[in-house]
Amino acid sequence: MNLFKTLFNMIHRHKKIKEEYDLLAEEEDKQEKSKSLRVEIPREFIEKYIKKTDVVLDAGGGTGVNAILMAEKCKHVTLLDISPKVLEYAKANIAKTILSEKIEIMQGDITHMPQFSGSQFTFLVCVGDSISYVLNKRFDAMKEMMRVLKKNSILILGCDSKLGFIRDYLSKGNLNEAVISMKGNQTCCGMGPKTYAYSIDEMTQLLKQNGCEIIEIASTPTFTDTLSPEIKNKYKNEQWSKLKKLEMELCVKPELLGVGSHLLFVARKC
Ligand SMILES: C[S@@+](CC[C@H](N)C(=O)[O-])C[C@H]1O[C@@H](n2cnc3c(N)ncnc32)[C@H](O)[C@@H]1O
């Protein structure tokens, strides 16, 4: 009976996230193309680690902006996403480039990737919080990602941050949510679907238990996440570049890692 219930919840959850992202597809495409440090900082880390010879899996890859960026710098990219609607945007975005030959688009779920063989990829990117949206299936997702990644290869993983969410709750005057979040595991609603926010220790452990060594941890972004939209909008052109440069320096400071609402982990499969 329990097994039946677990299976039901699993299928239900898969369907729900797919439906939610089908509805959010247009907004997701806008977000990926927007001037935002939440999407730009992970890209800086991707560019720092990707190699010409890499065969990349972009897991939960969205509408393809990261896949296009990576295809310019590596051998091949497979973009996997759960939402057919999101993938329609990805297809259209990729068709506008000369990189179609280098990018394969697939619908699929990061928690179960039988379409890929073991050690098929040499670089794995899972940024933008899919590992948070899978909630309790995060252990399966991590296991699957490790299975398809070749030994000594790099994984770049982005997730929602427990401390960042607490800061955000407090900034909105929501003390109760902040206290509850501090005590327990994090299953909460941010702007999008239900999500699981990680503490730095928790994600570090999950990665280590799955045979990874941590290379870098960043808060993406750090202080910009705490600014009001009015202040953020003041930073344009050169000022924007200056802010981004400053954030790139701040985002890896160990004493500030919990400030932003997202965390980024760069790890190597040992
Ligand atoms: C916030 S978007 C991030 C997109 C892109 N990686 C980026 O950082 O710009 C999250 C994406 O993950 C996808 N997603 C969520 N859960 C997933 C799962 N279990 N398997 C595959 N994709 C998933 C969603 O459909 C959505 O396109």
The ligand as an SDF file (V2000), in Angstrom:
LIG
                    3D

 27 29  0  0  0  0  0  0  0  0999 V2000
   13.9580   28.0400  -13.5680 C   0  0  0  0  0  0  0  0  0  0  0  0
   14.0700   27.0300  -15.0010 S   0  0  0  0  0  0  0  0  0  0  0  0
   15.8140   27.0710  -15.3310 C   0  0  0  0  0  0  0  0  0  0  0  0
   16.1800   26.9350  -16.7650 C   0  0  0  0  0  0  0  0  0  0  0  0
   17.6580   27.0430  -17.0840 C   0  0  0  0  0  0  0  0  0  0  0  0
   18.3880   25.8890  -16.5870 N   0  0  0  0  0  0  0  0  0  0  0  0
   18.2600   28.3160  -16.5240 C   0  0  0  0  0  0  0  0  0  0  0  0
   18.9470   28.2580  -15.5000 O   0  0  0  0  0  0  0  0  0  0  0  0
   18.0280   29.3930  -17.0950 O   0  0  0  0  0  0  0  0  0  0  0  0
   13.8370   25.3790  -14.4180 C   0  0  0  0  0  0  0  0  0  0  0  0
   13.6120   24.3860  -15.5470 C   0  0  0  0  0  0  0  0  0  0  0  0
   13.6760   23.0740  -14.9950 O   0  0  0  0  0  0  0  0  0  0  0  0
   12.7000   22.2690  -15.6070 C   0  0  0  0  0  0  0  0  0  0  0  0
   12.4330   21.1360  -14.7010 N   0  0  0  0  0  0  0  0  0  0  0  0
   11.8230   21.1570  -13.5000 C   0  0  0  0  0  0  0  0  0  0  0  0
   11.8050   19.9260  -12.9490 N   0  0  0  0  0  0  0  0  0  0  0  0
   12.4250   19.1030  -13.8460 C   0  0  0  0  0  0  0  0  0  0  0  0
   12.7190   17.7180  -13.8650 C   0  0  0  0  0  0  0  0  0  0  0  0
   12.3550   16.9160  -12.8720 N   0  0  0  0  0  0  0  0  0  0  0  0
   13.3760   17.2040  -14.9440 N   0  0  0  0  0  0  0  0  0  0  0  0
   13.7270   18.0070  -15.9720 C   0  0  0  0  0  0  0  0  0  0  0  0
   13.4650   19.3280  -16.0050 N   0  0  0  0  0  0  0  0  0  0  0  0
   12.8300   19.8740  -14.9690 C   0  0  0  0  0  0  0  0  0  0  0  0
   11.5260   23.2010  -15.8390 C   0  0  0  0  0  0  0  0  0  0  0  0
   10.6450   22.7450  -16.8380 O   0  0  0  0  0  0  0  0  0  0  0  0
   12.2410   24.5030  -16.2030 C   0  0  0  0  0  0  0  0  0  0  0  0
   12.3960   24.6420  -17.5940 O   0  0  0  0  0  0  0  0  0  0  0  0
  1  2  1  0
  2  3  1  0
  2 10  1  0
  3  4  1  0
  4  5  1  0
  5  6  1  0
  5  7  1  0
  7  8  2  0
  7  9  1  0
 10 11  1  0
 11 12  1  0
 11 26  1  0
 12 13  1  0
 13 14  1  0
 13 24  1  0
 14 15  1  0
 14 23  1  0
 15 16  2  0
 16 17  1  0
 17 18  1  0
 17 23  2  0
 18 19  1  0
 18 20  2  0
 20 21  1  0
 21 22  2  0
 22 23  1  0
 24 25  1  0
 24 26  1  0
 26 27  1  0
M  CHG  2   2   1   9  -1
M  END
$$$$
